[in-house]
Amino acid sequence: MAQTSYAAAAGAMAGPAPVDAGMLEFKECLKHMRDGHPEDALGHARRALGAAPKNPFYLSYTGLLAAMADRRFGDAETLCREALNLKCNHAQLYLNLAEVYTQAGRTGDAIDTLEKGMVSAGRDFRIRRALERIGVRRGPVFSFLHRSNPVNIFFGRLRHRFTGPARSSA
């Protein structure tokens, strides 16, 4: 999920202001993430956060990397939620929190977060792709029968053949 748009996050942070030490550290962080080195990226993210403690992107990526590198899911969730409180209309912040939940094995919370992101950040293709990757399941065709009932399995496959994969409710 979070692997989708490191360049977009760096681009969203770029602006007319001169490049500061935090931005340089953040760009290094994104480079290490893209290369598959979350432990190295976490150090850069922490230094970027030290330079600008209220930057929602630095908060969110520091949280994501705390989950990926150190498996500190509670701290990661807190940082990502704080980032969303500062800027609730950016899709990447929702994607990062959803990835923290996915890493922690909390798929339901990840889906809820992505669906909230669809509402708050607009119908961003990255959020739709993340929901598809998680695999949002539809309810059984006949709700009074168990999901594993052969009748539900047969009609579920038939429904899938005609309507395609499940989509989120957004």
Backbone hydrogen bonds in HBPLUS format (Angstrom, degrees):
<---DONOR---> <-ACCEPTOR-->    atom                        ^
c    i                          cat <-CA-CA->   ^        H-A-AA   ^      H-
h    n   atom  resd res      DA  || num        DHA   H-A  angle D-A-AA Bond
n    s   type  num  typ     dist DA aas  dist angle  dist       angle   num
A0004-THR N   A0001-MET O   3.25 MM   3  5.88 165.7  2.27 119.8 121.2     1
A0009-ALA N   A0005-SER O   3.13 MM   4  6.34 153.1  2.21 139.9 146.3     2
A0010-ALA N   A0006-TYR O   3.03 MM   4  6.31 158.8  2.08 147.9 153.4     3
A0011-GLY N   A0007-ALA O   2.83 MM   4  6.02 153.5  1.90 145.8 153.9     4
A0012-ALA N   A0008-ALA O   2.82 MM   4  5.99 146.6  1.94 144.3 153.0     5
A0013-MET N   A0009-ALA O   3.21 MM   4  6.39 135.9  2.42 137.9 148.3     6
A0013-MET N   A0010-ALA O   3.22 MM   3  5.19 132.3  2.46  93.1 105.6     7
A0014-ALA N   A0010-ALA O   3.14 MM   4  6.37 130.0  2.41 137.7 150.6     8
A0014-ALA N   A0011-GLY O   3.23 MM   3  5.09 134.4  2.45  91.9 104.0     9
A0024-LEU N   A0020-ASP O   3.12 MM   4  6.47 158.4  2.17 151.5 157.5    10
A0025-GLU N   A0021-ALA O   2.96 MM   4  6.21 161.3  1.99 151.9 156.8    11
A0026-PHE N   A0022-GLY O   2.86 MM   4  6.04 154.8  1.92 146.2 153.9    12
A0027-LYS N   A0023-MET O   2.91 MM   4  6.12 158.3  1.95 150.3 155.2    13
A0028-GLU N   A0024-LEU O   3.07 MM   4  6.34 154.0  2.14 144.0 151.1    14
A0029-CYS N   A0025-GLU O   2.83 MM   4  6.11 151.2  1.92 146.3 155.2    15
A0030-LEU N   A0026-PHE O   2.92 MM   4  6.25 161.0  1.95 153.7 157.0    16
A0031-LYS N   A0027-LYS O   3.00 MM   4  6.22 152.2  2.08 142.5 150.4    17
A0032-HIS N   A0028-GLU O   2.95 MM   4  6.26 159.9  1.99 153.2 157.4    18
A0033-MET N   A0029-CYS O   2.91 MM   4  6.21 154.8  1.98 151.5 159.3    19
A0034-ARG N   A0030-LEU O   2.91 MM   4  6.08 165.7  1.93 150.2 153.8    20
A0035-ASP N   A0031-LYS O   3.04 MM   4  6.25 142.7  2.18 140.4 150.7    21
A0037-HIS N   A0032-HIS O   2.84 MM   5  5.18 167.5  1.85 153.7 152.4    22
A0036-GLY N   A0033-MET O   2.91 MM   3  5.07 156.8  1.96 106.3 113.8    23
A0041-ALA N   A0037-HIS O   3.05 MM   4  6.27 161.3  2.09 153.3 159.4    24
A0042-LEU N   A0038-PRO O   2.93 MM   4  5.99 145.6  2.05 142.9 150.1    25
A0045-ALA N   A0041-ALA O   2.88 MM   4  6.14 157.1  1.93 154.1 161.5    26
A0046-ARG N   A0042-LEU O   2.91 MM   4  6.12 156.6  1.96 151.0 156.5    27
A0047-ARG N   A0043-GLY O   3.09 MM   4  6.36 154.9  2.16 144.4 151.0    28
A0048-ALA N   A0044-HIS O   2.92 MM   4  6.16 156.1  1.98 149.1 155.9    29
A0049-LEU N   A0045-ALA O   2.88 MM   4  6.08 156.8  1.93 147.0 153.6    30
A0050-GLY N   A0046-ARG O   2.89 MM   4  6.11 144.0  2.02 141.0 151.0    31
A0051-ALA N   A0047-ARG O   3.13 MM   4  6.42 141.0  2.29 140.2 149.5    32
A0051-ALA N   A0048-ALA O   3.13 MM   3  5.17 126.0  2.43  95.2 108.8    33
A0052-ALA N   A0048-ALA O   3.11 MM   4  6.43 143.3  2.25 145.0 155.0    34
A0055-ASN N   A0052-ALA O   3.18 MM   3  5.62 163.5  2.21 123.4 123.1    35
A0059-LEU N   A0055-ASN O   3.02 MM   4  6.27 162.2  2.05 157.0 162.5    36
A0060-SER N   A0056-PRO O   2.94 MM   4  6.00 165.0  1.96 142.6 147.1    37
A0061-TYR N   A0057-PHE O   2.95 MM   4  6.06 170.9  1.96 152.2 154.7    38
A0062-THR N   A0058-TYR O   2.97 MM   4  5.95 151.1  2.06 140.8 149.3    39
A0063-GLY N   A0059-LEU O   2.96 MM   4  6.19 155.0  2.02 148.1 155.0    40
A0064-LEU N   A0060-SER O   2.90 MM   4  6.18 163.8  1.92 150.9 155.4    41
A0065-LEU N   A0061-TYR O   2.90 MM   4  5.99 162.2  1.93 145.1 150.0    42
A0066-ALA N   A0062-THR O   2.91 MM   4  6.05 142.6  2.05 140.2 150.6    43
A0067-ALA N   A0063-GLY O   3.11 MM   4  6.44 148.4  2.22 148.5 156.1    44
A0068-MET N   A0064-LEU O   2.97 MM   4  6.27 158.9  2.01 146.9 153.3    45
A0069-ALA N   A0065-LEU O   2.77 MM   4  5.63 170.6  1.77 149.6 153.0    46
A0070-ASP N   A0066-ALA O   3.11 MM   4  5.19 136.8  2.30 115.7 128.3    47
A0072-ARG N   A0066-ALA O   3.15 MM   6  5.59 170.3  2.16 132.0 130.4    48
A0071-ARG N   A0067-ALA O   3.18 MM   4  4.35 131.0  2.43 105.5 113.6    49
A0076-ALA N   A0072-ARG O   3.02 MM   4  6.11 155.4  2.08 146.6 154.5    50
A0077-GLU N   A0073-PHE O   2.87 MM   4  5.99 160.2  1.91 146.6 151.1    51
A0078-THR N   A0074-GLY O   3.09 MM   4  6.31 161.5  2.12 146.7 151.7    52
A0079-LEU N   A0075-ASP O   2.99 MM   4  6.24 164.9  2.01 154.4 157.5    53
A0080-CYS N   A0076-ALA O   2.98 MM   4  6.17 165.5  2.00 153.1 157.3    54
A0081-ARG N   A0077-GLU O   2.87 MM   4  5.99 158.3  1.92 152.0 158.0    55
A0082-GLU N   A0078-THR O   2.96 MM   4  6.13 155.0  2.03 146.4 153.4    56
A0083-ALA N   A0079-LEU O   3.03 MM   4  6.30 151.7  2.11 144.7 152.2    57
A0084-LEU N   A0080-CYS O   3.05 MM   4  6.36 153.0  2.13 143.5 150.5    58
A0085-ASN N   A0081-ARG O   2.90 MM   4  6.22 143.6  2.04 145.3 155.7    59
A0086-LEU N   A0082-GLU O   3.16 MM   4  6.46 138.6  2.34 140.3 150.4    60
A0086-LEU N   A0083-ALA O   3.13 MM   3  5.19 128.5  2.40  95.6 108.8    61
A0087-LYS N   A0083-ALA O   2.98 MM   4  6.27 152.2  2.06 149.8 157.8    62
A0093-LEU N   A0090-HIS O   3.21 MM   3  5.85 137.3  2.41 114.9 124.3    63
A0094-TYR N   A0091-ALA O   3.06 MM   3  5.31 122.1  2.41 103.6 117.6    64
A0095-LEU N   A0091-ALA O   2.96 MM   4  6.28 157.3  2.01 153.8 161.2    65
A0096-ASN N   A0092-GLN O   2.91 MM   4  6.11 152.9  1.98 145.8 152.3    66
A0097-LEU N   A0093-LEU O   3.18 MM   4  6.40 163.6  2.21 143.1 146.9    67
A0098-ALA N   A0094-TYR O   2.90 MM   4  6.07 162.2  1.94 151.1 156.6    68
A0099-GLU N   A0095-LEU O   2.93 MM   4  6.11 147.2  2.04 142.1 150.8    69
A0100-VAL N   A0096-ASN O   3.00 MM   4  6.33 148.6  2.11 145.8 154.2    70
A0101-TYR N   A0097-LEU O   3.01 MM   4  6.38 160.6  2.05 152.2 156.5    71
A0102-THR N   A0098-ALA O   2.88 MM   4  6.13 154.0  1.95 144.8 152.7    72
A0103-GLN N   A0099-GLU O   2.85 MM   4  6.04 161.3  1.88 149.9 154.5    73
A0104-ALA N   A0100-VAL O   3.00 MM   4  6.23 142.9  2.14 143.0 153.5    74
A0106-ARG N   A0101-TYR O   2.77 MM   5  4.93 160.2  1.81 157.1 150.6    75
A0105-GLY N   A0102-THR O   3.02 MM   3  5.04 157.8  2.07 103.7 110.5    76
A0110-ALA N   A0106-ARG O   3.07 MM   4  6.39 150.3  2.16 147.4 156.7    77
A0111-ILE N   A0107-THR O   2.90 MM   4  6.20 158.3  1.95 155.5 160.2    78
A0112-ASP N   A0108-GLY O   2.98 MM   4  6.24 163.1  2.01 147.9 152.6    79
A0113-THR N   A0109-ASP O   2.91 MM   4  6.07 159.1  1.96 146.1 151.7    80
A0114-LEU N   A0110-ALA O   2.97 MM   4  6.22 159.8  2.01 149.4 154.7    81
A0115-GLU N   A0111-ILE O   2.91 MM   4  6.13 156.2  1.97 152.7 159.4    82
A0116-LYS N   A0112-ASP O   2.95 MM   4  6.21 152.8  2.03 147.6 155.0    83
A0117-GLY N   A0113-THR O   2.89 MM   4  6.13 148.5  1.99 142.5 152.1    84
A0118-MET N   A0114-LEU O   2.93 MM   4  6.26 140.6  2.08 142.2 152.2    85
A0119-VAL N   A0115-GLU O   3.35 MM   4  6.67 145.1  2.48 137.9 145.6    86
A0119-VAL N   A0116-LYS O   3.11 MM   3  5.21 124.1  2.44  96.5 110.3    87
A0120-SER N   A0116-LYS O   2.87 MM   4  6.14 171.9  1.87 160.1 161.7    88
A0121-ALA N   A0117-GLY O   2.79 MM   4  5.33 157.6  1.84 138.8 146.6    89
A0124-ASP N   A0122-GLY O   2.77 MM   2  5.58 133.4  1.98 110.7  95.6    90
A0127-ILE N   A0124-ASP O   3.13 MM   3  5.49 127.0  2.43 105.5 117.8    91
A0128-ARG N   A0124-ASP O   3.18 MM   4  6.58 162.4  2.21 152.8 157.8    92
A0129-ARG N   A0125-PHE O   2.91 MM   4  6.06 158.9  1.95 146.1 151.9    93
A0130-ALA N   A0126-ARG O   2.95 MM   4  6.11 152.1  2.03 139.0 146.7    94
A0131-LEU N   A0127-ILE O   2.93 MM   4  6.20 156.8  1.98 152.0 157.8    95
A0132-GLU N   A0128-ARG O   3.01 MM   4  6.28 157.1  2.07 148.4 154.6    96
A0133-ARG N   A0129-ARG O   2.91 MM   4  6.14 150.6  2.00 145.0 153.5    97
A0134-ILE N   A0130-ALA O   2.97 MM   4  6.22 154.2  2.04 148.7 154.8    98
A0135-GLY N   A0131-LEU O   3.07 MM   4  6.27 151.6  2.15 142.8 150.7    99
A0145-LEU N   A0142-PHE O   3.01 MM   3  5.64 164.4  2.03 120.5 125.5   100
A0149-ASN N   A0146-HIS O   2.99 MM   3  5.36 164.8  2.02 116.2 120.7   101
A0152-ASN N   A0149-ASN O   2.98 MM   3  5.34 115.0  2.41 108.8 123.8   102
A0153-ILE N   A0149-ASN O   2.94 MM   4  6.25 159.6  1.98 157.1 163.9   103
A0154-PHE N   A0150-PRO O   2.94 MM   4  6.05 165.9  1.96 146.2 149.6   104
A0155-PHE N   A0151-VAL O   3.00 MM   4  6.21 176.7  2.00 154.9 155.8   105
A0156-GLY N   A0152-ASN O   2.74 MM   4  5.65 144.2  1.86 142.5 153.2   106
A0157-ARG N   A0153-ILE O   3.00 MM   4  6.16 156.6  2.06 147.8 152.8   107
A0158-LEU N   A0154-PHE O   3.04 MM   4  6.32 153.7  2.12 144.3 152.3   108
A0159-ARG N   A0155-PHE O   2.84 MM   4  6.00 158.7  1.88 142.5 148.3   109
A0160-HIS N   A0156-GLY O   2.92 MM   4  6.11 159.2  1.96 145.0 150.9   110
A0161-ARG N   A0157-ARG O   2.92 MM   4  6.13 153.0  2.00 145.0 152.1   111
A0162-PHE N   A0158-LEU O   3.15 MM   4  6.46 149.4  2.25 148.1 155.2   112
A0163-THR N   A0159-ARG O   2.84 MM   4  5.90 156.8  1.89 158.4 165.2   113
A0164-GLY N   A0160-HIS O   2.83 MM   4  4.83 145.7  1.94 131.2 136.0   114
